[in-house]
């Protein structure tokens, strides 16, 4: 669940700033972000967030926004998984609308190359260093086989790819062993439950799960140098990850956007 809460914060901030729009359910008037391609059958933890929000409302009504809740839960998830901690800036307001088109357009794809990843981060004001550091969040969590299908026939460690093919065909009802889109595989095979720098070492071993992950190891220049530096120095990775999480947490909706402190993270206040 730690990785799910961290991912919710990331997927929220990249769309329209950190406004908890990703948590809104669809309505008759609005198709929200939950069903956008990058989020559907990927994001989890909505019920956990709603449970936390319910307790907050009982203790301190209409005070802690859902957007702040996501930022704090992401920080605590990293800490409880063995990673660093940091002071979370608060005061965010919850958005009153969600946008499926923006979620589809703004979020990085698991099949993206490095150039596309850099552009997505630049679009929201984040740097190449932020991109490489925040990619390290994939040291915890899982991904569906459908998100890395191209890796199953691509280059990489032979034994690693063979194990992926077995994991992705194991629950298939098909007799020909086709990829099972719903199967989940750890993003970091080395230490899947621990927030550490193993993710970067995996890339040099050809064991990056997502195509967008493995692409980082083959990149020259600043991106490649950062991957090497983080693989060698966990303290440096933690330091840069913290700084990048703070910068990402400052992404705000456009000036003048309506905001509130929602009573329920699933719906705007009536």
C-alpha positions, 0 to 999 in steps of 0.5 A: 500500500505504501507504493500506492499512496506514493503513486497517488500523490505523483499522479495527482500533482502532474495533472493540474497541480497538487489538488487531489483531483485524482481522487474525485469520482466521475459524475454525470457532468464530469469524467474524472482522472481515475479512468484515464489510461495512465490511471485505470487499473493502475492506481490503488489505495482510494479506500485507504485515503477515504478512511484516513479522511473520515478520521480527520473529519471526525477529529478536525472537520474541514481543516486538512485538505485531501491534497495535503493528506496525499502529500503527507501519506506519500512521505510517511509511506517512504519513511515506513518503507525504510526511506528518508523523511522530510517536512511536508509543506501544507496549505493546499486546497482541493480542486473542484474538477478533474480532467481525464484529458489532462491526465491522459496527456500530462502523465508520463507513460511506462513505455516512454523514452528518456526524451519524452520523460524529460519533456513531461517533467519540463512541462510542469517545471521539473528538471532532469535531476528531478526526473531521475530522482523521482523515478527512484520511487519505483524501488517499491511497488508493482506494475501490471504485465501490460505496462511492460509487455515490450520488455518481454521480447526486448534486450536485458538479462536473460534469466530476468526476462525469462522470469518475467515471461513466466510471471506474466503467463502463469495466471493466463487461461490461454493455452499459448502462454500469452501475457496476462495483463492483470498480473502484477510484478515487483518493480524492484526485484532486488528489494521490493518492499524496501525504499533504497537505491537498488532500483538504480543498480537493477538498471545496470543489470538489465533488470529495469521492469518498465521500458521507461526505467530501463531506458535511463541506464542507456542514456548518456549525459546528465541522466546517465551520470545521475543513474550511476551516482544514485546506484553508488550512493544511497545517501545522495539518492535520498537527498535528491529524492527529498528535494524533488518531492518537495518541489513536486509538492509545490506544483499548484493549480493555475492561479484563480482555480477554485479550491476548498477543503473537501469533506470527502475526497471522492466528491466536492462539497455540496 
